Amino acid sequence: MFRVDPKTVTRWAKAGKLSAIRTLGGHRRYRESEVKELLGDVIPTQRSARD
């Protein structure tokens, strides 16, 4: 979704930009609402063709 290296997303979580939930296997899971909010801050809103 972010089109960045997974380690970058891990750094964002450590910096507090995303909260991560760790699975029993050690994987990180992120809340969809937080991801969408961060994407809104990182990726500018696209304009439609008629704008």
CHARMM internal coordinates of N, CA and C (Angstrom, degrees):
IC EDIT
DIST 1 N 1 CA 1.4535
DIST 1 CA 1 C 1.5301
ANGL 1 N 1 CA 1 C 112.08
DIST 1 C 2 N 1.3326
ANGL 1 CA 1 C 2 N 116.23
DIHE 1 N 1 CA 1 C 2 N -41.22
DIST 2 N 2 CA 1.4615
ANGL 1 C 2 N 2 CA 120.13
DIHE 1 CA 1 C 2 N 2 CA -176.84
DIST 2 CA 2 C 1.5180
ANGL 2 N 2 CA 2 C 112.42
DIHE 1 C 2 N 2 CA 2 C -83.78
DIST 2 C 3 N 1.3195
ANGL 2 CA 2 C 3 N 116.22
DIHE 2 N 2 CA 2 C 3 N -21.40
DIST 3 N 3 CA 1.4631
ANGL 2 C 3 N 3 CA 122.21
DIHE 2 CA 2 C 3 N 3 CA -174.90
DIST 3 CA 3 C 1.5235
ANGL 3 N 3 CA 3 C 111.95
DIHE 2 C 3 N 3 CA 3 C 58.13
DIST 3 C 4 N 1.3250
ANGL 3 CA 3 C 4 N 114.84
DIHE 3 N 3 CA 3 C 4 N 43.58
DIST 4 N 4 CA 1.4593
ANGL 3 C 4 N 4 CA 122.75
DIHE 3 CA 3 C 4 N 4 CA 174.15
DIST 4 CA 4 C 1.5240
ANGL 4 N 4 CA 4 C 107.45
DIHE 3 C 4 N 4 CA 4 C -132.25
DIST 4 C 5 N 1.3079
ANGL 4 CA 4 C 5 N 116.26
DIHE 4 N 4 CA 4 C 5 N 167.68
DIST 5 N 5 CA 1.4539
ANGL 4 C 5 N 5 CA 121.43
DIHE 4 CA 4 C 5 N 5 CA 177.24
DIST 5 CA 5 C 1.5325
ANGL 5 N 5 CA 5 C 109.78
DIHE 4 C 5 N 5 CA 5 C -62.49
DIST 5 C 6 N 1.3296
ANGL 5 CA 5 C 6 N 118.99
DIHE 5 N 5 CA 5 C 6 N 140.94
DIST 6 N 6 CA 1.4680
ANGL 5 C 6 N 6 CA 121.00
DIHE 5 CA 5 C 6 N 6 CA 178.50
DIST 6 CA 6 C 1.5313
ANGL 6 N 6 CA 6 C 113.74
DIHE 5 C 6 N 6 CA 6 C -55.26
DIST 6 C 7 N 1.3230
ANGL 6 CA 6 C 7 N 117.26
DIHE 6 N 6 CA 6 C 7 N -30.76
DIST 7 N 7 CA 1.4683
ANGL 6 C 7 N 7 CA 119.71
DIHE 6 CA 6 C 7 N 7 CA 177.90
DIST 7 CA 7 C 1.5271
ANGL 7 N 7 CA 7 C 111.16
DIHE 6 C 7 N 7 CA 7 C -65.84
DIST 7 C 8 N 1.3222
ANGL 7 CA 7 C 8 N 117.07
DIHE 7 N 7 CA 7 C 8 N -28.56
DIST 8 N 8 CA 1.4609
ANGL 7 C 8 N 8 CA 120.83
DIHE 7 CA 7 C 8 N 8 CA 176.55
DIST 8 CA 8 C 1.5245
ANGL 8 N 8 CA 8 C 109.77
DIHE 7 C 8 N 8 CA 8 C -65.42
DIST 8 C 9 N 1.3270
ANGL 8 CA 8 C 9 N 117.06
DIHE 8 N 8 CA 8 C 9 N -42.47
DIST 9 N 9 CA 1.4631
ANGL 8 C 9 N 9 CA 120.78
DIHE 8 CA 8 C 9 N 9 CA 178.14
DIST 9 CA 9 C 1.5240
ANGL 9 N 9 CA 9 C 109.91
DIHE 8 C 9 N 9 CA 9 C -64.16
DIST 9 C 10 N 1.3180
ANGL 9 CA 9 C 10 N 117.16
DIHE 9 N 9 CA 9 C 10 N -38.40
DIST 10 N 10 CA 1.4676
ANGL 9 C 10 N 10 CA 120.82
DIHE 9 CA 9 C 10 N 10 CA 176.58
DIST 10 CA 10 C 1.5262
ANGL 10 N 10 CA 10 C 110.21
DIHE 9 C 10 N 10 CA 10 C -62.03
DIST 10 C 11 N 1.3259
ANGL 10 CA 10 C 11 N 117.79
DIHE 10 N 10 CA 10 C 11 N -41.15
DIST 11 N 11 CA 1.4662
ANGL 10 C 11 N 11 CA 120.85
DIHE 10 CA 10 C 11 N 11 CA 177.90
DIST 11 CA 11 C 1.5234
ANGL 11 N 11 CA 11 C 111.10
DIHE 10 C 11 N 11 CA 11 C -64.61
DIST 11 C 12 N 1.3368
ANGL 11 CA 11 C 12 N 116.83
DIHE 11 N 11 CA 11 C 12 N -38.81
DIST 12 N 12 CA 1.4613
ANGL 11 C 12 N 12 CA 120.25
DIHE 11 CA 11 C 12 N 12 CA 177.34
DIST 12 CA 12 C 1.5235
ANGL 12 N 12 CA 12 C 110.16
DIHE 11 C 12 N 12 CA 12 C -61.27
DIST 12 C 13 N 1.3372
ANGL 12 CA 12 C 13 N 116.50
DIHE 12 N 12 CA 12 C 13 N -40.04
DIST 13 N 13 CA 1.4713
ANGL 12 C 13 N 13 CA 120.14
DIHE 12 CA 12 C 13 N 13 CA 178.78
DIST 13 CA 13 C 1.5236
ANGL 13 N 13 CA 13 C 110.35
DIHE 12 C 13 N 13 CA 13 C -65.73
DIST 13 C 14 N 1.3273
ANGL 13 CA 13 C 14 N 117.45
DIHE 13 N 13 CA 13 C 14 N -42.52
DIST 14 N 14 CA 1.4690
ANGL 13 C 14 N 14 CA 120.61
DIHE 13 CA 13 C 14 N 14 CA 178.75
DIST 14 CA 14 C 1.5234
ANGL 14 N 14 CA 14 C 111.29
DIHE 13 C 14 N 14 CA 14 C -65.50
DIST 14 C 15 N 1.3381
ANGL 14 CA 14 C 15 N 117.10
DIHE 14 N 14 CA 14 C 15 N -30.65
DIST 15 N 15 CA 1.4637
ANGL 14 C 15 N 15 CA 121.84
DIHE 14 CA 14 C 15 N 15 CA 179.57
DIST 15 CA 15 C 1.5290
ANGL 15 N 15 CA 15 C 112.04
DIHE 14 C 15 N 15 CA 15 C -80.84
DIST 15 C 16 N 1.3507
ANGL 15 CA 15 C 16 N 116.71
DIHE 15 N 15 CA 15 C 16 N -7.12
DIST 16 N 16 CA 1.4516
ANGL 15 C 16 N 16 CA 119.94
DIHE 15 CA 15 C 16 N 16 CA 177.75
DIST 16 CA 16 C 1.5254
ANGL 16 N 16 CA 16 C 114.41
DIHE 15 C 16 N 16 CA 16 C 91.60
DIST 16 C 17 N 1.3181
ANGL 16 CA 16 C 17 N 117.62
DIHE 16 N 16 CA 16 C 17 N 6.78
DIST 17 N 17 CA 1.4655
ANGL 16 C 17 N 17 CA 120.07
DIHE 16 CA 16 C 17 N 17 CA 178.52
DIST 17 CA 17 C 1.5263
ANGL 17 N 17 CA 17 C 111.40
DIHE 16 C 17 N 17 CA 17 C -75.40
DIST 17 C 18 N 1.3409
ANGL 17 CA 17 C 18 N 116.76
DIHE 17 N 17 CA 17 C 18 N -26.31
DIST 18 N 18 CA 1.4625
ANGL 17 C 18 N 18 CA 124.10
DIHE 17 CA 17 C 18 N 18 CA 176.59
DIST 18 CA 18 C 1.5195
ANGL 18 N 18 CA 18 C 108.11
DIHE 17 C 18 N 18 CA 18 C -136.66
DIST 18 C 19 N 1.3173
ANGL 18 CA 18 C 19 N 117.02
DIHE 18 N 18 CA 18 C 19 N 146.16
DIST 19 N 19 CA 1.4628
ANGL 18 C 19 N 19 CA 118.98
DIHE 18 CA 18 C 19 N 19 CA 172.08
DIST 19 CA 19 C 1.5277
ANGL 19 N 19 CA 19 C 107.65
DIHE 18 C 19 N 19 CA 19 C -99.16
DIST 19 C 20 N 1.3106
ANGL 19 CA 19 C 20 N 115.92
DIHE 19 N 19 CA 19 C 20 N 136.14
DIST 20 N 20 CA 1.4540
ANGL 19 C 20 N 20 CA 121.33
DIHE 19 CA 19 C 20 N 20 CA -177.04
DIST 20 CA 20 C 1.5197
ANGL 20 N 20 CA 20 C 109.63
DIHE 19 C 20 N 20 CA 20 C -112.37
DIST 20 C 21 N 1.3193
ANGL 20 CA 20 C 21 N 114.68
DIHE 20 N 20 CA 20 C 21 N 141.10
DIST 21 N 21 CA 1.4592
ANGL 20 C 21 N 21 CA 121.53
DIHE 20 CA 20 C 21 N 21 CA 173.23
DIST 21 CA 21 C 1.5198
ANGL 21 N 21 CA 21 C 105.89
DIHE 20 C 21 N 21 CA 21 C -108.69
DIST 21 C 22 N 1.3274
ANGL 21 CA 21 C 22 N 116.55
DIHE 21 N 21 CA 21 C 22 N 127.29
DIST 22 N 22 CA 1.4618
ANGL 21 C 22 N 22 CA 120.44
DIHE 21 CA 21 C 22 N 22 CA -178.31
DIST 22 CA 22 C 1.5254
ANGL 22 N 22 CA 22 C 110.34
DIHE 21 C 22 N 22 CA 22 C -90.99
DIST 22 C 23 N 1.3263
ANGL 22 CA 22 C 23 N 116.46
DIHE 22 N 22 CA 22 C 23 N 133.73
DIST 23 N 23 CA 1.4551
ANGL 22 C 23 N 23 CA 121.53
DIHE 22 CA 22 C 23 N 23 CA 176.28
DIST 23 CA 23 C 1.5227
ANGL 23 N 23 CA 23 C 108.89
DIHE 22 C 23 N 23 CA 23 C -83.25
DIST 23 C 24 N 1.3269
ANGL 23 CA 23 C 24 N 116.51
DIHE 23 N 23 CA 23 C 24 N 170.44
DIST 24 N 24 CA 1.4600
ANGL 23 C 24 N 24 CA 120.11
DIHE 23 CA 23 C 24 N 24 CA 177.79
DIST 24 CA 24 C 1.5232
ANGL 24 N 24 CA 24 C 111.55
DIHE 23 C 24 N 24 CA 24 C -62.25
DIST 24 C 25 N 1.3189
ANGL 24 CA 24 C 25 N 116.85
DIHE 24 N 24 CA 24 C 25 N -28.56
DIST 25 N 25 CA 1.4639
ANGL 24 C 25 N 25 CA 121.62
DIHE 24 CA 24 C 25 N 25 CA 178.63
DIST 25 CA 25 C 1.5215
ANGL 25 N 25 CA 25 C 113.86
DIHE 24 C 25 N 25 CA 25 C -82.42
DIST 25 C 26 N 1.3562
ANGL 25 CA 25 C 26 N 117.31
DIHE 25 N 25 CA 25 C 26 N -1.58
DIST 26 N 26 CA 1.4556
ANGL 25 C 26 N 26 CA 120.82
DIHE 25 CA 25 C 26 N 26 CA 177.28
DIST 26 CA 26 C 1.5181
ANGL 26 N 26 CA 26 C 114.75
DIHE 25 C 26 N 26 CA 26 C 93.24
DIST 26 C 27 N 1.3342
ANGL 26 CA 26 C 27 N 116.95
DIHE 26 N 26 CA 26 C 27 N 1.62
DIST 27 N 27 CA 1.4608
ANGL 26 C 27 N 27 CA 120.17
DIHE 26 CA 26 C 27 N 27 CA 178.36
DIST 27 CA 27 C 1.5236
ANGL 27 N 27 CA 27 C 110.09
DIHE 26 C 27 N 27 CA 27 C -79.36
DIST 27 C 28 N 1.3109
ANGL 27 CA 27 C 28 N 115.59
DIHE 27 N 27 CA 27 C 28 N 154.56
DIST 28 N 28 CA 1.4661
ANGL 27 C 28 N 28 CA 120.10
DIHE 27 CA 27 C 28 N 28 CA 177.70
DIST 28 CA 28 C 1.5148
ANGL 28 N 28 CA 28 C 109.58
DIHE 27 C 28 N 28 CA 28 C -100.61
DIST 28 C 29 N 1.3158
ANGL 28 CA 28 C 29 N 115.39
DIHE 28 N 28 CA 28 C 29 N 141.23
DIST 29 N 29 CA 1.4574
ANGL 28 C 29 N 29 CA 122.02
DIHE 28 CA 28 C 29 N 29 CA 174.95
DIST 29 CA 29 C 1.5171
ANGL 29 N 29 CA 29 C 107.14
DIHE 28 C 29 N 29 CA 29 C -123.82
DIST 29 C 30 N 1.3350
ANGL 29 CA 29 C 30 N 116.06
DIHE 29 N 29 CA 29 C 30 N 142.53
DIST 30 N 30 CA 1.4580
ANGL 29 C 30 N 30 CA 121.76
DIHE 29 CA 29 C 30 N 30 CA -176.62
DIST 30 CA 30 C 1.5220
ANGL 30 N 30 CA 30 C 109.61
DIHE 29 C 30 N 30 CA 30 C -120.99
DIST 30 C 31 N 1.3174
ANGL 30 CA 30 C 31 N 116.72
DIHE 30 N 30 CA 30 C 31 N 147.25
DIST 31 N 31 CA 1.4671
ANGL 30 C 31 N 31 CA 121.10
DIHE 30 CA 30 C 31 N 31 CA 178.90
DIST 31 CA 31 C 1.5288
ANGL 31 N 31 CA 31 C 109.32
DIHE 30 C 31 N 31 CA 31 C -71.40
DIST 31 C 32 N 1.3276
ANGL 31 CA 31 C 32 N 114.93
DIHE 31 N 31 CA 31 C 32 N 134.37
DIST 32 N 32 CA 1.4549
ANGL 31 C 32 N 32 CA 120.35
DIHE 31 CA 31 C 32 N 32 CA -178.46
DIST 32 CA 32 C 1.5274
ANGL 32 N 32 CA 32 C 111.53
DIHE 31 C 32 N 32 CA 32 C -59.01
DIST 32 C 33 N 1.3270
ANGL 32 CA 32 C 33 N 117.01
DIHE 32 N 32 CA 32 C 33 N -39.99
DIST 33 N 33 CA 1.4631
ANGL 32 C 33 N 33 CA 120.29
DIHE 32 CA 32 C 33 N 33 CA -178.59
DIST 33 CA 33 C 1.5300
ANGL 33 N 33 CA 33 C 111.48
DIHE 32 C 33 N 33 CA 33 C -63.47
DIST 33 C 34 N 1.3450
ANGL 33 CA 33 C 34 N 117.05
DIHE 33 N 33 CA 33 C 34 N -38.37
DIST 34 N 34 CA 1.4629
ANGL 33 C 34 N 34 CA 120.63
DIHE 33 CA 33 C 34 N 34 CA 178.88
DIST 34 CA 34 C 1.5238
ANGL 34 N 34 CA 34 C 110.91
DIHE 33 C 34 N 34 CA 34 C -69.45
DIST 34 C 35 N 1.3246
ANGL 34 CA 34 C 35 N 116.39
DIHE 34 N 34 CA 34 C 35 N -38.78
DIST 35 N 35 CA 1.4617
ANGL 34 C 35 N 35 CA 120.70
DIHE 34 CA 34 C 35 N 35 CA 179.12
DIST 35 CA 35 C 1.5233
ANGL 35 N 35 CA 35 C 109.58
DIHE 34 C 35 N 35 CA 35 C -63.04
DIST 35 C 36 N 1.3423
ANGL 35 CA 35 C 36 N 116.76
DIHE 35 N 35 CA 35 C 36 N -47.04
DIST 36 N 36 CA 1.4620
ANGL 35 C 36 N 36 CA 120.39
DIHE 35 CA 35 C 36 N 36 CA 179.87
DIST 36 CA 36 C 1.5217
ANGL 36 N 36 CA 36 C 111.42
DIHE 35 C 36 N 36 CA 36 C -63.06
DIST 36 C 37 N 1.3331
ANGL 36 CA 36 C 37 N 117.00
DIHE 36 N 36 CA 36 C 37 N -37.80
DIST 37 N 37 CA 1.4628
ANGL 36 C 37 N 37 CA 120.50
DIHE 36 CA 36 C 37 N 37 CA 178.25
DIST 37 CA 37 C 1.5285
ANGL 37 N 37 CA 37 C 110.69
DIHE 36 C 37 N 37 CA 37 C -65.28
DIST 37 C 38 N 1.3248
ANGL 37 CA 37 C 38 N 116.76
DIHE 37 N 37 CA 37 C 38 N -45.01
DIST 38 N 38 CA 1.4613
ANGL 37 C 38 N 38 CA 120.49
DIHE 37 CA 37 C 38 N 38 CA 179.05
DIST 38 CA 38 C 1.5228
ANGL 38 N 38 CA 38 C 110.66
DIHE 37 C 38 N 38 CA 38 C -65.15
DIST 38 C 39 N 1.3236
ANGL 38 CA 38 C 39 N 117.54
DIHE 38 N 38 CA 38 C 39 N -39.53
DIST 39 N 39 CA 1.4666
ANGL 38 C 39 N 39 CA 120.15
DIHE 38 CA 38 C 39 N 39 CA 177.11
DIST 39 CA 39 C 1.5132
ANGL 39 N 39 CA 39 C 110.51
DIHE 38 C 39 N 39 CA 39 C -62.14
DIST 39 C 40 N 1.3105
ANGL 39 CA 39 C 40 N 117.70
DIHE 39 N 39 CA 39 C 40 N -37.06
DIST 40 N 40 CA 1.4536
ANGL 39 C 40 N 40 CA 120.90
DIHE 39 CA 39 C 40 N 40 CA 177.77
DIST 40 CA 40 C 1.5133
ANGL 40 N 40 CA 40 C 112.11
DIHE 39 C 40 N 40 CA 40 C -64.23
DIST 40 C 41 N 1.3488
ANGL 40 CA 40 C 41 N 116.74
DIHE 40 N 40 CA 40 C 41 N -33.41
DIST 41 N 41 CA 1.4614
ANGL 40 C 41 N 41 CA 121.25
DIHE 40 CA 40 C 41 N 41 CA 178.69
DIST 41 CA 41 C 1.5230
ANGL 41 N 41 CA 41 C 111.52
DIHE 40 C 41 N 41 CA 41 C -77.11
DIST 41 C 42 N 1.3326
ANGL 41 CA 41 C 42 N 117.28
DIHE 41 N 41 CA 41 C 42 N -31.19
DIST 42 N 42 CA 1.4630
ANGL 41 C 42 N 42 CA 121.90
DIHE 41 CA 41 C 42 N 42 CA -174.01
DIST 42 CA 42 C 1.5238
ANGL 42 N 42 CA 42 C 111.73
DIHE 41 C 42 N 42 CA 42 C -89.92
DIST 42 C 43 N 1.3313
ANGL 42 CA 42 C 43 N 116.60
DIHE 42 N 42 CA 42 C 43 N -41.48
DIST 43 N 43 CA 1.4620
ANGL 42 C 43 N 43 CA 120.97
DIHE 42 CA 42 C 43 N 43 CA -175.69
DIST 43 CA 43 C 1.5195
ANGL 43 N 43 CA 43 C 109.07
DIHE 42 C 43 N 43 CA 43 C -104.11
DIST 43 C 44 N 1.3318
ANGL 43 CA 43 C 44 N 118.01
DIHE 43 N 43 CA 43 C 44 N 119.28
DIST 44 N 44 CA 1.4675
ANGL 43 C 44 N 44 CA 119.62
DIHE 43 CA 43 C 44 N 44 CA 179.17
DIST 44 CA 44 C 1.5240
ANGL 44 N 44 CA 44 C 111.24
DIHE 43 C 44 N 44 CA 44 C -63.52
DIST 44 C 45 N 1.3008
ANGL 44 CA 44 C 45 N 115.91
DIHE 44 N 44 CA 44 C 45 N 150.51
DIST 45 N 45 CA 1.4632
ANGL 44 C 45 N 45 CA 121.58
DIHE 44 CA 44 C 45 N 45 CA 178.83
DIST 45 CA 45 C 1.5172
ANGL 45 N 45 CA 45 C 109.36
DIHE 44 C 45 N 45 CA 45 C -62.31
DIST 45 C 46 N 1.3131
ANGL 45 CA 45 C 46 N 115.85
DIHE 45 N 45 CA 45 C 46 N 132.58
DIST 46 N 46 CA 1.4677
ANGL 45 C 46 N 46 CA 120.11
DIHE 45 CA 45 C 46 N 46 CA -179.95
DIST 46 CA 46 C 1.5180
ANGL 46 N 46 CA 46 C 108.72
DIHE 45 C 46 N 46 CA 46 C -81.10
DIST 46 C 47 N 1.3051
ANGL 46 CA 46 C 47 N 116.33
DIHE 46 N 46 CA 46 C 47 N 141.21
DIST 47 N 47 CA 1.4461
ANGL 46 C 47 N 47 CA 121.25
DIHE 46 CA 46 C 47 N 47 CA 178.01
DIST 47 CA 47 C 1.5157
ANGL 47 N 47 CA 47 C 109.22
DIHE 46 C 47 N 47 CA 47 C -88.37
DIST 47 C 48 N 1.3074
ANGL 47 CA 47 C 48 N 115.95
DIHE 47 N 47 CA 47 C 48 N 150.74
DIST 48 N 48 CA 1.4651
ANGL 47 C 48 N 48 CA 119.05
DIHE 47 CA 47 C 48 N 48 CA 177.18
DIST 48 CA 48 C 1.5290
ANGL 48 N 48 CA 48 C 108.71
DIHE 47 C 48 N 48 CA 48 C -76.86
DIST 48 C 49 N 1.3208
ANGL 48 CA 48 C 49 N 116.67
DIHE 48 N 48 CA 48 C 49 N 167.90
DIST 49 N 49 CA 1.4603
ANGL 48 C 49 N 49 CA 122.03
DIHE 48 CA 48 C 49 N 49 CA -175.98
DIST 49 CA 49 C 1.5384
ANGL 49 N 49 CA 49 C 111.82
DIHE 48 C 49 N 49 CA 49 C -64.15
DIST 49 C 50 N 1.3431
ANGL 49 CA 49 C 50 N 117.45
DIHE 49 N 49 CA 49 C 50 N -27.89
DIST 50 N 50 CA 1.4634
ANGL 49 C 50 N 50 CA 118.47
DIHE 49 CA 49 C 50 N 50 CA -177.75
DIST 50 CA 50 C 1.5144
ANGL 50 N 50 CA 50 C 113.34
DIHE 49 C 50 N 50 CA 50 C -84.94
DIST 50 C 51 N 1.3396
ANGL 50 CA 50 C 51 N 120.15
DIHE 50 N 50 CA 50 C 51 N -6.73
DIST 51 N 51 CA 1.4792
ANGL 50 C 51 N 51 CA 121.74
DIHE 50 CA 50 C 51 N 51 CA 179.65
DIST 51 CA 51 C 1.5049
ANGL 51 N 51 CA 51 C 111.88
DIHE 50 C 51 N 51 CA 51 C -75.35
END
COOR INIT
IC SEED 1 N 1 CA 1 C
IC BUILD
